Amino acid sequence: MIVVLLVLALMGFLFVLVAGQGGPQPTAAPSDTQSLNTEAQLENLFQTKASGVQIAGHGVVTSVLSDDNDGDRHQRFILKLSSGQTLLIAHNIDIAPRLDGLAVGDQVAFFGEYTYNAQGGTIHWTHHDPQGSHVAGWLEWNGKRYN
Protein backbone atom coordinates (compact mmCIF):
# COMPACT_ATOMS: atom_id res chain seq x y z
CA MET A 1 0.00 0.00 0.00
CA ILE A 2 2.84 2.41 0.86
CA VAL A 3 4.55 1.62 -2.45
CA VAL A 4 1.33 2.44 -4.35
CA LEU A 5 1.03 5.76 -2.51
CA LEU A 6 4.66 6.62 -3.23
CA VAL A 7 4.21 5.79 -6.92
CA LEU A 8 1.06 7.94 -7.09
CA ALA A 9 2.82 10.81 -5.32
CA LEU A 10 5.76 10.56 -7.74
CA MET A 11 3.39 10.51 -10.73
CA GLY A 12 1.61 13.59 -9.38
CA PHE A 13 4.91 15.41 -8.89
CA LEU A 14 6.03 14.54 -12.43
CA PHE A 15 2.69 15.73 -13.84
CA VAL A 16 3.00 19.09 -12.08
CA LEU A 17 6.61 19.42 -13.21
CA VAL A 18 5.81 18.65 -16.87
CA ALA A 19 2.62 20.76 -16.89
CA GLY A 20 4.54 23.69 -15.40
CA GLN A 21 6.96 23.74 -18.34
CA GLY A 22 4.25 25.31 -20.50
CA GLY A 23 3.61 28.15 -18.07
CA PRO A 24 4.72 31.74 -18.24
CA GLN A 25 8.40 32.34 -18.71
CA PRO A 26 10.54 34.64 -16.55
CA THR A 27 10.23 38.33 -17.35
CA ALA A 28 13.94 38.62 -18.17
CA ALA A 29 14.77 38.98 -21.85
CA PRO A 30 15.42 35.63 -23.52
CA SER A 31 18.97 34.72 -24.42
CA ASP A 32 20.02 34.61 -28.06
CA THR A 33 19.91 30.80 -27.94
CA GLN A 34 16.38 30.81 -26.51
CA SER A 35 15.28 33.28 -29.19
CA LEU A 36 16.74 31.14 -31.97
CA ASN A 37 15.09 28.01 -30.56
CA THR A 38 11.72 29.74 -30.27
CA GLU A 39 11.95 31.16 -33.76
CA ALA A 40 12.93 27.75 -35.13
CA GLN A 41 9.90 26.25 -33.33
CA LEU A 42 7.60 28.94 -34.72
CA GLU A 43 8.98 28.42 -38.24
CA ASN A 44 8.41 24.68 -37.86
CA LEU A 45 4.83 25.26 -36.65
CA PHE A 46 4.23 27.44 -39.71
CA GLN A 47 5.83 24.98 -42.15
CA THR A 48 3.85 22.03 -40.76
CA LYS A 49 0.62 24.07 -40.52
CA ALA A 50 0.31 23.16 -36.85
CA SER A 51 -2.19 24.66 -34.44
CA GLY A 52 -3.00 24.49 -30.75
CA VAL A 53 0.61 24.74 -29.53
CA GLN A 54 1.56 26.85 -26.48
CA ILE A 55 4.66 28.90 -27.20
CA ALA A 56 6.56 31.94 -25.95
CA GLY A 57 8.48 34.43 -28.04
CA HIS A 58 9.00 38.10 -28.79
CA GLY A 59 9.02 40.45 -31.72
CA VAL A 60 8.65 44.00 -32.95
CA VAL A 61 5.27 45.57 -33.68
CA THR A 62 4.99 46.30 -37.41
CA SER A 63 1.31 47.16 -37.52
CA VAL A 64 -1.39 48.08 -35.01
CA LEU A 65 -4.76 46.93 -36.35
CA SER A 66 -8.29 47.89 -35.40
CA ASP A 67 -9.92 45.89 -32.62
CA ASP A 68 -11.93 42.83 -33.56
CA ASN A 69 -15.33 43.51 -31.98
CA ASP A 70 -17.08 40.34 -33.20
CA GLY A 71 -17.98 38.38 -30.06
CA ASP A 72 -15.25 38.80 -27.46
CA ARG A 73 -13.26 41.95 -28.22
CA HIS A 74 -9.62 41.48 -29.24
CA GLN A 75 -6.81 43.99 -29.56
CA ARG A 76 -4.91 43.02 -32.71
CA PHE A 77 -1.41 43.78 -33.91
CA ILE A 78 1.31 42.23 -36.07
CA LEU A 79 4.67 41.21 -34.63
CA LYS A 80 7.70 40.53 -36.77
CA LEU A 81 10.27 38.08 -35.47
CA SER A 82 13.97 38.50 -36.22
CA SER A 83 13.60 35.54 -38.62
CA GLY A 84 11.17 37.62 -40.70
CA GLN A 85 8.12 35.54 -39.78
CA THR A 86 5.08 37.58 -38.83
CA LEU A 87 2.43 36.77 -36.24
CA LEU A 88 -0.99 38.23 -35.65
CA ILE A 89 -1.50 38.77 -31.92
CA ALA A 90 -5.18 38.55 -30.92
CA HIS A 91 -5.36 39.69 -27.27
CA ASN A 92 -8.77 39.31 -25.58
CA ILE A 93 -9.51 42.70 -23.99
CA ASP A 94 -12.76 41.49 -22.44
CA ILE A 95 -10.58 39.36 -20.12
CA ALA A 96 -7.17 41.11 -19.97
CA PRO A 97 -6.11 44.76 -20.05
CA ARG A 98 -5.44 46.50 -23.36
CA LEU A 99 -1.88 47.56 -24.20
CA ASP A 100 -2.79 51.26 -24.31
CA GLY A 101 -0.35 53.29 -26.37
CA LEU A 102 1.15 50.32 -28.23
CA ALA A 103 2.97 51.60 -31.33
CA VAL A 104 4.89 50.40 -34.37
CA GLY A 105 8.49 49.63 -33.36
CA ASP A 106 7.63 48.51 -29.82
CA GLN A 107 9.02 45.20 -28.52
CA VAL A 108 6.42 42.73 -27.20
CA ALA A 109 7.00 39.33 -25.61
CA PHE A 110 4.21 36.76 -25.62
CA PHE A 111 3.10 33.41 -24.28
CA GLY A 112 0.01 32.01 -25.96
CA GLU A 113 -1.46 29.44 -28.29
CA TYR A 114 -0.20 29.32 -31.89
CA THR A 115 -2.72 28.75 -34.69
CA TYR A 116 -1.56 28.39 -38.28
CA ASN A 117 -2.56 30.84 -41.00
CA ALA A 118 -0.94 31.51 -44.37
CA GLN A 119 0.48 34.88 -43.21
CA GLY A 120 2.67 33.37 -40.47
CA GLY A 121 0.25 32.39 -37.72
CA THR A 122 -1.87 33.81 -34.94
CA ILE A 123 -1.12 33.89 -31.24
CA HIS A 124 -4.18 33.91 -29.02
CA TRP A 125 -4.98 32.92 -25.41
CA THR A 126 -2.60 35.69 -24.28
CA HIS A 127 -4.57 36.03 -21.05
CA HIS A 128 -5.74 34.01 -18.06
CA ASP A 129 -8.70 31.64 -18.44
CA PRO A 130 -11.50 32.65 -16.04
CA GLN A 131 -12.73 29.02 -16.09
CA GLY A 132 -9.24 27.66 -15.39
CA SER A 133 -9.41 25.03 -18.15
CA HIS A 134 -6.76 26.52 -20.46
CA VAL A 135 -3.12 27.39 -19.83
CA ALA A 136 -2.81 31.05 -18.87
CA GLY A 137 -1.01 33.22 -21.40
CA TRP A 138 0.36 36.76 -21.29
CA LEU A 139 1.89 39.68 -23.15
CA GLU A 140 4.81 41.75 -21.84
CA TRP A 141 5.33 45.31 -22.99
CA ASN A 142 7.18 48.24 -21.44
CA GLY A 143 8.12 46.19 -18.38
CA LYS A 144 4.53 45.17 -17.58
CA ARG A 145 2.78 41.81 -17.93
CA TYR A 146 -0.77 41.79 -19.34
CA ASN A 147 -2.79 38.66 -18.61
Buried (B, 14 or more C-beta within 10 A) or exposed (E): EEEEEEEEEEEEEEEEEEEEEBEBBEEEEBEEEBBEEBBEBBBEBBEEEBEEBBBBBBBBBEEBEEEBEEEEBBBBBBBBBEBEBBBBBBBBBEBBBEBEEBEEEBEBBBBBBBBBEEEBBBBBBBBBEEEEEEBBBBBBBEEEBBB
